[in-house]
Every structure is written in structure tokens, then in C-alpha cells.
């Protein structure tokens, strides 16, 4: 439960501290005193959105702190651990600061936290029901969730929604694969033509470079032959060839080396030169027969180069690129087969998921219909206690699809669409709440549902912000009794303007405005018996508190 609330520099609140008790806690005060501001502050520590203009004028920071105490069976400790937040022995201290520049700072038990964490945590700590709850009740899309809450079916619905999301992801993947396969099939014919064209040419890496060299040799065969012949003759064939001259001088230096040893080294160099010249001459002689003009071969080489160059222009700047492209074509074929296999697997998985979802959605639908009967009985019983005896409350299920359309009707929350109907007067046909329910009736229906659902809810604190709107008299007294009965299960905080409700709360707090040093401030005080008498007398008679109002207030408290 909420044991302490501290608010600083928030709207018209400069500093406010409240120690709250178990049971029914009443907050009352004049209109505009700041009661709803306190509820807005509670919303902040539960992860609600806030604007920087809520910071008190002249301040840079607004802060809200709340201490909750909870029982071990509430599951809050497990949630804290799941969120990565520290435990604190059955307590949660939440702090949230707002800054002028728009940023937030949130801590839970001293550790930094996010607003998403606060939202998750808040669901297990407190439930707030304000006048907006009437609008929520008027929207049929919310009725299914209320029915599931009553029937204890919310976990099944959430699990169904999570598994439905997996099914939709599988279906989306199938659609994307189907489009990919369509495009791949369209491109397959082109890829097959490309593969045939490359395979027909049978290119070899480096082949084009070798052919270019051969082409140059064939084009300049006569020049090459002339060069080789002249070189061979001058180096070897002629009487005064280079080889003859080197050989002759090497022999002469052999004699000279006997006279001067230094010539021996020169002679060795000439012998090496002689051997090199012989090798070069022999190479030239072997090349000469190979160098010849061959127009037929030249034409063949040029044709082959045209084929290879065409492949390079289409599939890559080099033959290696062409061959790499051919390998990718083979991979594309394998990829296409892989996509087909993946499609089969996904379709089988989606079909299995859908079948499972259908079975569970059918079972959930049956449980909802069983729960609907119990909810109608419980609401009608509560409404009878709230001075709406004879009211008929119905849960209407939309007509179901049959056959193949049944699967198409499946949604994350199942097959069902429901709407709450009401017949407040005997003999009338039940109609949608939005069409016939008055403000007072909506307040009582809201309270009836909250009373029913809160008995099994895990939250330990329930807040009612002016749930008494539109009611009065005897009905207000019964509402007070209902809130008092509800406080046996939960800590209840109730903002009210009705004395019939205010007198039911043993813990009564007065919210009031004062002007200090030219600034309006909201404050709060816990009322003792005398203070409660004065406040209830004010609620009964307005600003002028008469002796009869005081006597009536004492009688109500007694």
C-alpha cells in the first residue's frame, strides 16, 4: 500500500507530505484546492506523462516521492528482479523529478529507472479510477479486457496475443519470401542465359592476356624474325661474330695470365660472357622457326579475343570477374532452391501456429461466455446495492464467423468482440451504455465493476478520483458503504465532495489552498474527530456551517 507521499514544487504545491493508512482514506476540500493535483502527482510516479509547465512557477525542478509497502505474495519482488531493480525488504521507494528543460530523472529504491519500468511496476502497486474511467467504460473495445479481468483470463489473452504476433511475423515473412521468389523466378531465365553464354565460351583465367601477346607477335612477325635473325648472325654465325671475338680474346688472356695473374680474373669474366652469348644465340636460333606470319591463326586469335572481351564488357572488367559472376549465378540457383525450402517450412509453421491459436481462441471464447454470465450476475447484484435494483446488465457477443472465415476473424485477443449493454428500467430492451447511461449510472456501474474486479486484483491500493460524480442522496450513502467494504481488501484513496461518502473513511484528509507571501499554495492536513465534523458539516451546508449541519455531521459519523 501507499504509506507516504511527498510532493515538491508541483503546480500550486510547494511542499506537501502525506502519511496514509490502511483502509479507506478520504481526501476532500473545496473545488480547485488541489485534490486532483495530488492524483496527478501519483500518476507521475506510476510512469504517466508530464509537461514541464507543471513545475511550480519560479522553480527549475518538481519532485514526487512515494513509499509503497507490499506483502510477499504480491509478486512485486519478482517484478523488481525481472526489471533489474533492487529489492528493499517489502518496500518500494519511487522518486521522479521533472526539469524545466523537459528531462526526467527516475529512481526506484535508489537505482536509476525508466518510465517504461515505472509503468510495469505501477500496474502491480496501484489502480487509479478517475472520471476518465467513465469514458473508458463507454468504449466497447475496452469491455473485452474488463471481462477477461473478471474471469481471470487476462494471462491467457496476453499469451495468445504474444503467440499471435509470432504467427503474424511468420505470415509477413511468407509474403516477403513470396515476393522474393516471384522476382527470382522472373530473373531465372536471364540468369540461365547468362550461365549458358559463359559456359559456351569456357574462359580460362589469364587467357585474354596470353592471346593479346600472341596477337602482337602475329601482327609483327616479320619485324620480329628480322630482329632475331640479325641478332643470331651477329652474335654467332658471322666470322667476326661477338662470340668469336670474345672467344679469341679469352684464349689470348689465358697466356697473359701466366705473366700477370691479374689478367686471370678478366679472362674468367670473358669466359662467363662467352657462355652467356652461346646461350643467347641458341635461344635465338630456337625462336626463329616459331616466328612466322600466320593470317589464319591471327584471325582465330582475334575472334577468340572478341568473345572474351564481350564477356568482360557484360560481366566484369576481367576474366576472373566473369568467372566469379558465373559462380554467383550458381549460388543464385542454390539460393532459389533454399528459398523454396524455407517457404515450405514457414508455411508449415504458420499453419501449425494458426491451428494452435484457433484451438486456444475457441477455448478462450468458451471461458469468456462462462465468465460473462457470472459478470452479469455480479454486476446486477452490485447495482442493486447501489440503488439500481431491477437493472439488467448484459455482455453481448458479436455474431461469430463460420467455416473458412473463422480463421480470418482471428485477432490477437481471440475471436470475440463484446459490448456491455444496460437496461436500467424494467421492461426496457438492453442498449449500449453510451446510448442510455446517465453520469450517475456510469459512476455506479464503474464502482460496481471496480468493486468486483478489485476483490481479485493484485494491487493493494485503489484510488477513486470523484467516482461519486452525478450521484447523491441514498445512492451516495450506498457508494460510501461499498468503498468502505472495498477497503477490507485494499487500501482505498477516495476524493469526494459527498458527505455520505466522506463519513465512511476513518482516515480523512483536508486539502486546502492558502496564500503565503503573495503566492498560492496547496496544503493538506489529517483531520481529527472535530475536524472531520467541521468538514462533513461544510460538505452538507456549504461555506456557512450551521449548528444543524454540525449536528447532522456528528450523527453521520456516529
Buried (B, 14 or more C-beta within 10 A) or exposed (E): BBBBBBBBBBBBBBBBEBEBBBBBBBBBBBEEBBBBBBBBBBBBBBBBEBEBEBBBEEBEBBBBBBBBBBEEEBEBBEBBEEBEBEEBEEEBBBBBBBBEEEEBEBBBBEEEBEBEBBEBBBBBBBBBBBBEBBEBBBEBEBBBBBBBBBBEBBEBBEEBEEBBEEBEEBBEBBEEBBEBBEEBEEEBEEBEEBBEBBEEBEBEEEBBEEBEEBBEBBBBBEEBBEEBBEBBEBBBEEEEBBBBEBBEBBEEBBEBBEEEEEBEEBBEEBBEBBEEBBEBBEEBBEBBEEBEEEEEBBEBBEEBBEBBEEBBEEBBEBBEEBBEBBEEBEEBBEEBEEBBEBBEEBBEBBEEBBEEBBEBBBEBBEBBBEBBEBBBEBBBBBBBBBBBEEBBBBBBBEEEEEEEEBBEBBEBBBBBBBBBBBBBEEEEEBBBBBEBBEEBBBBBBBBBBBBBBBEEBEBBBBBBBBBBBBBBEEBBBBBBBBBBBBBEBBBBBBBBBBBBBBBBBBBBBBBBBEEEEEEEBBBBEBBEEEBBBBBBBBBBBEEEBEEEBBEBBBEBBE
